[in-house]
Amino acid sequence: MHVFVVDDEPPSLELVSKPLEYHGALVTTCRTLQAPRLMSHVMPNVVVMEVPTADDRADALVRRIRAAAAQHRKP
């Protein structure tokens, strides 16, 4: 299982990633601004992301993740 964790706070990245790694998940962490670039190279099974309600970047990032997933599913 590959989990992609996106957050702008390093302590939060560690708080989420450590238990997942302990239980055998491959975890890729990054900050919000790095996520679109990484998503063009990494296709995880699960994305964990804090979504601030007043941040339009989160909506744009979700759209990019969905588009990347759709590209990977095409034969």
N, C-alpha and C positions, 0 to 999 in steps of 0.2 A: 504494500500500500504506500503510495507516494502522497504526502500531504504538503501543500503549499501554504505557508503562514505569512500573512501580510499585516504589518503593524509598524507604526512610526516610533514606538517606544521599545528599545532593546530589552528592558526587563519583561515586558509583555511577550515579546518573541520567545524569550527563554522560558517563561512560565508555561506557555502553550507547547513549545517544541519538546522540552525535556521528557514529560510523561509519554508523549507520542513515541519518541525515540526509544524510551525504556521498554515500551510494548512492541517494538519491532518495526515501527513505521520509518520509512525514509522521509526526512523532513527537509524542505527547502524554505529558508526564511528570507524575507527582504522587507525593505521599507516601501511605502506606497508608491513613491515616484519611480522605483526600480521595477515594480511589478510588470508593467506592460512590456518592457524589454525582455525580462526573463520568461514571460509567458509565451514569447515567440519561440523559445527553445525548450521549454519544460511543459509537459502536459501531465499534471498530477491527477490523482483519483479524486482528491478532495481539496477544496480551498477554504481556509479559515481566515476571516478578515473582519476587522472592526469596521463598522460602517457608521461614521458620524452622520447625524441627521442633517447637518447644515453644509455638508461638503459635497459639491458636485463631482469631485474627482472620484468618489466612490461609485457613483452611477456610471461614469465613463469606464472605470476599471472593470466593473461587472459586465458591461457590454463587450469590452475587449476580451475578457475571459470566455464569454459565451461564443464570440466569433472564433477565437482560437480553438475552442473545443469542437466547433462545427467543422473547421478545416481539418482537424485530425481525424474526424469520423468519416470523411469522404473517402471512397475507395480509390 
